[in-house]
């Protein structure tokens, strides 16, 4: 792929923001702040420049991970601050709904990454669901939503928005692809089927690989979002011969899950078929050239998520 002629894929991160002065961006990460120029919006306050007031810098870590996985030549990354800190996410429904609308309608992103979740039975999530449904309807379903499943094992089921049929739920695996019980919650009846997960244990979320190590479905979510974004960019820039309708299909939940299914192997468990998305396949162009056309041709096969 000729990087000089690449049409970048657009990815939005909804989280606690991004602190470009944090240690995540020291050394080899310096200069990355230019990637967010004109691609930041604060739904919490009125900060014109990227900030992250969360003590754990959760949003910063998720944004950094995406930046590391998606080179500037192939992806535009947008950041929407929807909560001041991780605890504030529980009461940020309005901010999240507004951020989804802005990301999909104004920024025109291809992928939305959400490393958070709400209990399905105690939180009014109708505004968030409406924002996602409206985005799907206005974009002919050509927008992908990814969200963290849960980090509480079998004690609590899959959380919202991961439990939504509009969203691809992301679970956590170890380094060899085994699903970790703590990061693989019970799914809901309407979401029975294939379960998707990737690396979620001891993942470096900084530029120097060591100072910010994170674990959980929250970490797995931007990794899967990056895998999808890279595949969309690969297809959109005519790296393989596909019809226009197949390129469009790749941008939909149905299309990307068909590709995921072909790229992964089955691991049957109590809740369905587990499918491990190996991060090393993120940049394997030979794999994508041979696999994507076949996957899209069989996209009528029902998938879970």
C-alpha angles and dihedrals in degrees: 000000000000105000090203092067101035120131102216123230115235121231127182125203116204109196144096093316132254131282108206090189093058120111089255087078100045124115110358090013094063114117094030090112088082088070091068098049105128090358101091132089129175115215092174101056136341103278109153094197128050115279136168117195095176110118091224092044089229096167092045091054093049092047092047091051091052092048091052093050097043116051119220090246093063107030143043111207121205124192126205117186106215100165137026092228141353093274090052091061089077091067099035100094095124093047092049093049091049091047092051091051093048094045094050101036104032106024090033092215122186096209134032119198118199117180096187142070146197131218107261095221102045106039131070102230097163094111092053092048091048091051091052093046092049090050092051092048095048093044098044087247090298096136127084125217121197125185139173113262100213140288099224102085117214093342094082131024126238111303131227132293087027089056092057118105087228091063137071105226115221123211132186133254137179124248093278095050099260114144112244113226093221090056097040108072127183111278128225124257092248090054099049114140135057118014119206127209144156142180111326105154125094095342117175109235100182137070096252097052105234118049097071111042115171136182135190143064087296089069095043091055099068090043092057090041089054092049090053093045092051091051092049091050091048092052097039092055093056096249085147131027110260135151118252092251090055092051089051091048090055089064093058130084091243093051099045092047090053088055092045090052093055093044094054142060128234123257109178116211140158095289104037143290113335116212121195117211106205112216092214089067089063092094101025100122094177090057091050095047092056100034110039098063091050092046094051091048090060096042091121088078108104116249134191127215 
